[in-house]
Amino acid sequence: MTIAYRAPSHPGMGYPAFVDPQPPGRPPPRVRAPADGEPSEPRSPDPTVFPRLDEDLVRPETREEMLRGHLVLAMPAKEPHAERHHALDYVTHGVVAPGYVGATDLLTRASTTSHFATDTCIRREGIDPATGTRHLEELAFEIVNEQSLSDITERAQDLSARGVRRIIAIFVKTNEIREWSPERNDWITLDPDGTFEDRTLVQPIPVRALLDNAAANRAVVRALHAKQDPAILEIEEAGVEKGRAQMARTAIEALCNALRIPLDAERRATMQSLDVAGLQAMLVALGTERRWP
């Protein structure tokens, strides 16, 4: 949540206590984000039109933000906002594609009079050679709980004008996911049963994964598997080994039954203690010696 306030000037930062939008009443320049299938570069407008992304208008690491010349204070969140933000970071961290990086509360100089952070965003790794600064975020997320619609709309307009390709808002109270449409200058509600696809994600995820913790878990696990994450591969291999061991025990039981070799509790415990190689060796010995080894 943000509230407007009149702060004292900070000479060291080089900005006044209140900055009037210039020119008054005129929205920032509009820049159409590339559609799917279009070249991804350049994603940002002419760098001479906007300040550098790292040119600070407010003091970093404080609660200060600037929105169209108004200095605002970003307030700590209540449970609904904070919990959904935590879940969003969990999902985006798990599904981000190689070559991209996620960030939380990353300050962006959206225009000459706007300098604020989105809740979560994804951008290319490294430095943009065209600007000498970090890459502009491609996908930005905002959690909307107590925040006004006009406030989040102004932020979306400024980010879109700056060149941010997609802006997604999670409306906590209505349990809706909306995406900003620069063409319509309005929010479009996404189908909760639909799929969210973007080049910054390793694979498409269900829209519901942004609303539901169980769906989020499934999306993250599938994304980690798609990325061939070592931990997921270890779990997968352990499952395969467990299946092989069970198949070997079943074969031993069948052979013992055919050879009339009794299987008491002690022998079954021995079977349970062996790995796949040990079980296979036991199966060979049973077939050769026709007695319990």
Buried (B, 14 or more C-beta within 10 A) or exposed (E): BBEEEEBEEBEEEEBBEBBEBEEEEEEBEEBEBBEEEEEEEBBBBEBEBBBEBEEBBBBEEEBBBBBBBBBBBBEEBEEEBEBBBEBBBBBBBBBBBEEBBBBBBBBBBBBBBBBBBBBBBBBBEEEBEEBEBBBBBBBBBBBBBEBEEEBBBBBBBBBBBBBBBBBBBBBBEEEBBBBBEBEEEEBEEBEBEEEBEBBBBBBBBBBBBBBBEEBBBBBBBBBBBBBEBEEBEEBEEEEEEEEBBEEBBEBBBEBBEEEEBEBEEEBEEBBEEBEBEBBBBBBEEBEEEEEBE
